[in-house]
């Protein structure tokens, strides 16, 4: 259920968004499950937030966000994050904030999927996964991993979202 109400000033930033667990749009993209809590279109572009589930071993290339800052709160599992020159090992309950223009990459470690709250400020960044992916038939990880077609589509769309790939993923041996 989504509840929307407008504050007394009537501006777009006065809209209250409330979403019950498991009711937001869900997308399978890049081998992950994205469960949208709020999108940029609902917050006047100020914020987007999703619960993201990733399988063990998943890794991103080293990349930069030119428009958004990003924050993650790890709910389950373990991952290693490279932020600039720092290598940060995270487990459930850990938080990371990445200002825009900081080169970063992650690798999911351990034997269980990782779940985290992903925030993009301002909003919009997480929409790339809706464009690359498909609506999730169930709230679980997709059966297939990252296809070459998905990776190519992500790379094609990246500049439109202010994403720039600047290096390879974190090697498994370093994570």
C-alpha positions as CSV (number, residue, x, y, z in Angstrom):
1,X,0.0,0.0,0.0
2,X,1.3,3.5,-0.8
3,X,0.0,6.5,1.0
4,X,0.6,9.9,-0.4
5,X,-0.4,13.2,1.1
6,X,0.6,16.8,0.4
7,X,1.7,19.2,3.1
8,X,0.1,22.6,3.5
9,X,2.5,24.4,1.2
10,X,1.6,22.1,-1.7
11,X,5.2,21.8,-3.0
12,X,6.5,18.5,-4.4
13,X,8.9,18.2,-1.5
14,X,5.9,18.1,0.9
15,X,4.6,14.8,-0.4
16,X,4.7,12.0,2.2
17,X,5.3,8.6,0.9
18,X,4.6,5.5,3.0
19,X,5.0,2.0,1.6
20,X,4.1,-1.2,3.4
21,X,6.7,-4.0,3.3
22,X,6.6,-6.0,0.0
23,X,4.3,-3.6,-1.8
24,X,6.7,-1.5,-3.9
25,X,7.7,-2.4,-7.5
26,X,10.2,-5.2,-7.7
27,X,12.8,-5.7,-10.5
28,X,15.2,-8.4,-11.5
29,X,18.3,-6.8,-12.9
30,X,21.9,-7.6,-13.3
31,X,21.4,-10.8,-11.2
32,X,19.9,-8.9,-8.3
33,X,16.5,-8.1,-6.8
34,X,15.6,-4.5,-6.4
35,X,12.5,-3.7,-4.2
36,X,11.7,0.0,-4.6
37,X,10.7,1.9,-1.5
38,X,10.6,5.3,-3.0
39,X,11.6,6.7,-6.4
40,X,12.9,10.1,-7.5
41,X,9.5,10.8,-9.2
42,X,7.9,10.6,-5.7
43,X,10.4,12.9,-3.9
44,X,10.8,15.7,-6.4
45,X,14.1,14.1,-7.4
46,X,15.6,14.4,-3.9
47,X,15.9,10.7,-3.0
48,X,15.5,7.2,-4.3
49,X,15.6,4.1,-2.0
50,X,15.5,0.4,-2.6
51,X,16.1,-2.9,-0.7
52,X,18.7,-4.7,-2.9
53,X,19.5,-8.4,-2.7
54,X,22.6,-9.7,-4.4
55,X,24.0,-13.3,-4.6
56,X,27.3,-14.3,-3.1
57,X,30.3,-13.4,-5.4
58,X,28.6,-10.6,-7.2
59,X,31.0,-7.7,-8.0
60,X,30.7,-4.3,-9.7
61,X,33.4,-2.6,-11.7
62,X,35.2,0.3,-10.2
63,X,33.0,3.3,-11.1
64,X,32.1,6.9,-10.3
65,X,28.7,8.6,-9.9
66,X,29.0,12.1,-11.3
67,X,25.6,13.3,-10.0
68,X,24.5,11.4,-7.0
69,X,25.9,10.5,-3.6
70,X,25.1,6.9,-2.5
71,X,24.6,5.3,0.9
72,X,24.1,1.7,1.8
73,X,23.0,0.1,5.1
74,X,23.8,-3.6,5.1
75,X,20.9,-5.7,6.5
76,X,22.2,-9.2,5.8
77,X,25.4,-10.9,4.6
78,X,28.9,-9.5,4.0
79,X,30.7,-7.5,1.3
80,X,33.9,-5.7,0.6
81,X,33.8,-2.1,-0.6
82,X,36.6,-0.2,-2.3
83,X,36.0,3.6,-1.8
84,X,38.8,5.6,-3.2
85,X,42.0,4.0,-1.8
86,X,40.2,2.4,1.2
87,X,39.1,-1.3,1.3
88,X,36.2,-1.6,3.7
89,X,34.8,-5.0,4.9
90,X,31.2,-4.7,5.8
91,X,28.8,-7.0,7.6
92,X,25.1,-6.7,8.7
93,X,24.5,-3.5,10.6
94,X,27.3,-1.6,8.8
95,X,26.8,1.7,6.9
96,X,28.7,3.4,4.1
97,X,28.2,6.9,2.6
98,X,29.9,7.7,-0.7
99,X,30.0,11.3,-1.9
100,X,29.7,11.7,-5.7
101,X,32.9,11.5,-7.7
102,X,34.5,8.9,-5.4
103,X,35.7,5.9,-7.3
104,X,34.2,2.8,-5.7
105,X,33.4,-0.9,-6.3
106,X,32.0,-3.8,-4.2
107,X,32.1,-7.5,-4.0
108,X,29.6,-9.7,-2.1
109,X,31.5,-12.1,0.1
110,X,30.4,-15.1,2.2
111,X,27.9,-17.8,1.3
112,X,24.6,-16.0,1.8
113,X,23.0,-13.3,-0.3
114,X,23.5,-9.7,0.8
115,X,20.5,-7.5,1.4
116,X,21.0,-3.7,1.9
117,X,19.1,-0.5,1.9
118,X,20.4,1.6,-1.0
119,X,19.9,5.3,-1.0
120,X,20.7,7.7,-3.9
121,X,20.8,11.5,-3.3
122,X,19.5,13.1,-5.3
123,X,17.3,10.4,-6.7
124,X,17.2,8.8,-10.1
125,X,20.3,6.6,-10.1
126,X,18.4,3.4,-9.2
127,X,16.2,3.8,-12.2
128,X,18.9,2.4,-14.4
129,X,18.1,-1.1,-13.0
130,X,14.4,-0.8,-14.0
131,X,15.6,0.0,-17.5
132,X,18.0,-2.9,-17.7
133,X,15.8,-5.4,-15.9
134,X,12.4,-6.9,-15.9
135,X,9.6,-6.9,-13.3
136,X,10.2,-9.5,-10.7
137,X,7.7,-12.3,-10.8
138,X,8.5,-13.1,-7.1
139,X,10.5,-11.3,-4.4
140,X,13.6,-13.5,-4.6
141,X,16.8,-13.5,-6.5
142,X,16.4,-14.2,-10.2
143,X,17.4,-17.7,-11.5
144,X,19.9,-16.3,-14.0
145,X,23.0,-14.3,-13.1
146,X,24.2,-11.3,-15.1
147,X,23.8,-11.9,-18.8
148,X,26.2,-10.3,-21.4
149,X,23.2,-8.5,-22.8
150,X,22.3,-7.0,-19.4
151,X,25.9,-5.9,-18.8
152,X,26.0,-4.3,-22.3
153,X,22.7,-2.5,-21.7
154,X,24.0,-1.2,-18.3
155,X,27.1,0.1,-20.0
156,X,25.1,1.7,-22.8
157,X,22.8,3.5,-20.3
158,X,25.5,4.4,-17.7
159,X,26.4,7.9,-19.2
160,X,22.8,8.9,-19.1
161,X,22.8,8.2,-15.4
162,X,26.1,9.9,-14.7
163,X,27.9,6.6,-14.2
164,X,31.5,6.2,-15.5
165,X,33.4,2.9,-15.3
166,X,37.0,3.6,-14.3
167,X,38.4,0.2,-13.5
168,X,37.9,-3.5,-12.9
169,X,36.0,-5.2,-10.0
170,X,37.7,-5.9,-6.7
171,X,39.6,-9.2,-7.3
172,X,38.1,-12.1,-5.3
173,X,41.5,-12.7,-3.6
174,X,41.4,-9.1,-2.1
175,X,37.8,-9.3,-0.9
